[in-house]
Amino acid sequence: MTVVKDTGQRSVLPPFGEEHEELRQTVSRFVAKEIAPNVDEWETAREFPRDLYRRCAELGFLGLKYPEEYGGQGGDHLHDAIWVEELARSGGSGGVAAGLNAHASIAMPPIFNFGTEEQKQRWLVPGIAGEKIGALGITEPGAGSDVAGITTKAERVDGGYVVNGSKTFITNGVRADFLVCACKTTQEGGHGGISFLVLEREMPGYEVSRKLEKMGWHSSDTGELAFTDVAVPAENLLGEENGGFKLIMANFAWERLLMAIGAVGAMQRLIEITVAYALEREAFGRPIGKFQAIRHHVAEMATKAEAARALTYNALRLFHTGQDCIRDVSMAKLVTQRAVLEIADQSLQIHGGYGYMREYGIERAVRDARLGPIGGGTDEVMKEILGKQMGL
Ligand SMILES: Cc1cc2nc3c(=O)[nH]c(=O)nc-3n(C[C@H](O)[C@H](O)[C@H](O)COP(=O)(O)OP(=O)(O)OC[C@H]3O[C@@H](n4cnc5c(N)ncnc54)[C@H](O)[C@@H]3O)c2cc1C
């Protein structure tokens, strides 16, 4: 019997069509040639070069879903999803993906969706061109999951606001030129008094207090920021005053979906690497993949990945067609982030001692994957959302 090796790679699955294939191939070639070979060096340096934003912009990847009038490609979220999935599958670095996507898909969407024309010209256009780098600042030392508990204060003064407070765990926090920053604009607590201001690095009183050392995502910069009497002009208010919670919610769906899509790409990568290794590595005179225990590990990995992909693509299809998808996106985020962590761990087990060594990239996959159940809304928060959706 001839056995055809099938690692589960199916490039054309709904909601994607043949028309997306060319982009997938282009991204895959670019990432394999210009990102993957450099990842080890960037991980050691604890950052990737700033030039990478410009290079990705040059190829159109930072502006896939934005209109041509702003320098984008005029595509949609499906094009962006291909970029994110292939970046994870061919790149193998959570840090690089985080740095690029925190800019293009987390910091810029609120400016595109809620910004005035002038604001789009100031931050979106240079952002798509890779000339200015953005970050999204919501989390604070005292408030993560509890977004309504933020205390960074923006006090109304003549001509604008004075901002005092701090942010932490901000991806691109050290290098960002602009920060889409959640502030309290009322004395009362709760969701109602949050507004978004765009803070710029050169504003007096804006300080990067620390670059944080992390378990994974080493090639991304994660910063802690402090604001002392930062004068922010009124024209930097994004959307309506006290209407910031709507903006946060609008962003969360896409951020969580992106994390799910990235995990789908990462799982595919791990399965391909692991199957190749299991066929090559020999023990007791035969390839380890011929041992039942290893075959079953791989079968489990493939099944988990397939289930995670189906859930994610379904959520993506609902999101793309404008349907209510909070439930599906929350499920996809919850399932994929645990699945990729388990798959990375199984892959490490199959690689034995070599998996524990840095050069194979498997230990990095485990470390990078551990953030998934925490970032962008924890597992517990996803379960809360799902439980409440069911009327509990
Ligand atoms: C590497 C990295 C990059 C990040 N990038 C950004 C960024 O760019 N911008 C940004 O704004 N933030 C960013 N974050 C922050 C991230 O979104 C938060 O870490 C996350 O929202 C969780 O908040 P927390 O860490 O304060 O945990 P906490 O909210 O303190 O939670 C601690 C534990 O308590 C549980 N918990 C909390 N509330 C409940 C509840 N109601 N019910 C049950 N359990 C609960 C949590 O699930 C968790 O297990 C980043 C974080 C990391 C680590």
PDBQT file of the ligand as one rigid body, heavy atoms in Angstrom, charges set to zero:
ROOT
HETATM    1  C1  LIG A 401       3.485  39.991  25.894  1.00  0.00    +0.000 C 
HETATM    2  C2  LIG A 401       2.220  40.774  26.143  1.00  0.00    +0.000 A 
HETATM    3  C3  LIG A 401       1.795  41.697  25.214  1.00  0.00    +0.000 A 
HETATM    4  C4  LIG A 401       0.658  42.481  25.452  1.00  0.00    +0.000 A 
HETATM    5  N1  LIG A 401       0.306  43.485  24.572  1.00  0.00    +0.000 NA
HETATM    6  C5  LIG A 401      -0.645  44.376  24.942  1.00  0.00    +0.000 A 
HETATM    7  C6  LIG A 401      -0.892  45.554  24.163  1.00  0.00    +0.000 A 
HETATM    8  O1  LIG A 401      -0.273  45.765  23.107  1.00  0.00    +0.000 OA
HETATM    9  N2  LIG A 401      -1.808  46.451  24.600  1.00  0.00    +0.000 N 
HETATM   10  C7  LIG A 401      -2.515  46.255  25.759  1.00  0.00    +0.000 A 
HETATM   11  O2  LIG A 401      -3.326  47.103  26.099  1.00  0.00    +0.000 OA
HETATM   12  N3  LIG A 401      -2.331  45.132  26.511  1.00  0.00    +0.000 NA
HETATM   13  C8  LIG A 401      -1.416  44.206  26.137  1.00  0.00    +0.000 A 
HETATM   14  N4  LIG A 401      -1.188  43.083  26.903  1.00  0.00    +0.000 N 
HETATM   15  C9  LIG A 401      -1.978  42.905  28.114  1.00  0.00    +0.000 C 
HETATM   16  C10 LIG A 401      -2.947  41.736  28.064  1.00  0.00    +0.000 C 
HETATM   17  O3  LIG A 401      -4.042  42.050  27.248  1.00  0.00    +0.000 OA
HETATM   18  C11 LIG A 401      -3.333  41.430  29.521  1.00  0.00    +0.000 C 
HETATM   19  O4  LIG A 401      -2.206  40.787  30.099  1.00  0.00    +0.000 OA
HETATM   20  C12 LIG A 401      -4.560  40.596  29.654  1.00  0.00    +0.000 C 
HETATM   21  O5  LIG A 401      -5.677  41.328  29.260  1.00  0.00    +0.000 OA
HETATM   22  C13 LIG A 401      -4.794  40.094  31.082  1.00  0.00    +0.000 C 
HETATM   23  O6  LIG A 401      -4.676  41.113  32.011  1.00  0.00    +0.000 OA
HETATM   24  P1  LIG A 401      -3.705  40.964  33.299  1.00  0.00    +0.000 P 
HETATM   25  O7  LIG A 401      -2.414  40.452  32.783  1.00  0.00    +0.000 OA
HETATM   26  O8  LIG A 401      -3.711  42.223  34.037  1.00  0.00    +0.000 OA
HETATM   27  O9  LIG A 401      -4.367  39.811  34.166  1.00  0.00    +0.000 OA
HETATM   28  P2  LIG A 401      -5.523  40.001  35.256  1.00  0.00    +0.000 P 
HETATM   29  O10 LIG A 401      -6.665  40.721  34.669  1.00  0.00    +0.000 OA
HETATM   30  O11 LIG A 401      -4.921  40.536  36.497  1.00  0.00    +0.000 OA
HETATM   31  O12 LIG A 401      -5.937  38.482  35.473  1.00  0.00    +0.000 OA
HETATM   32  C14 LIG A 401      -5.194  37.590  36.320  1.00  0.00    +0.000 C 
HETATM   33  C15 LIG A 401      -5.959  36.267  36.374  1.00  0.00    +0.000 C 
HETATM   34  O13 LIG A 401      -7.267  36.488  36.929  1.00  0.00    +0.000 OA
HETATM   35  C16 LIG A 401      -8.263  36.033  36.037  1.00  0.00    +0.000 C 
HETATM   36  N5  LIG A 401      -9.446  36.913  36.064  1.00  0.00    +0.000 N 
HETATM   37  C17 LIG A 401      -9.496  38.261  35.988  1.00  0.00    +0.000 A 
HETATM   38  N6  LIG A 401     -10.759  38.688  35.985  1.00  0.00    +0.000 NA
HETATM   39  C18 LIG A 401     -11.547  37.584  36.061  1.00  0.00    +0.000 A 
HETATM   40  C19 LIG A 401     -12.953  37.365  36.094  1.00  0.00    +0.000 A 
HETATM   41  N7  LIG A 401     -13.831  38.363  36.035  1.00  0.00    +0.000 N 
HETATM   42  N8  LIG A 401     -13.402  36.086  36.172  1.00  0.00    +0.000 NA
HETATM   43  C20 LIG A 401     -12.516  35.057  36.229  1.00  0.00    +0.000 A 
HETATM   44  N9  LIG A 401     -11.176  35.203  36.195  1.00  0.00    +0.000 NA
HETATM   45  C21 LIG A 401     -10.701  36.446  36.116  1.00  0.00    +0.000 A 
HETATM   46  C22 LIG A 401      -7.604  36.110  34.656  1.00  0.00    +0.000 C 
HETATM   47  O14 LIG A 401      -8.257  35.276  33.712  1.00  0.00    +0.000 OA
HETATM   48  C23 LIG A 401      -6.186  35.670  34.976  1.00  0.00    +0.000 C 
HETATM   49  O15 LIG A 401      -6.141  34.274  35.050  1.00  0.00    +0.000 OA
HETATM   50  C24 LIG A 401      -0.094  42.259  26.638  1.00  0.00    +0.000 A 
HETATM   51  C25 LIG A 401       0.310  41.278  27.543  1.00  0.00    +0.000 A 
HETATM   52  C26 LIG A 401       1.459  40.558  27.328  1.00  0.00    +0.000 A 
HETATM   53  C27 LIG A 401       1.894  39.561  28.373  1.00  0.00    +0.000 C 
ENDROOT
TORSDOF 0
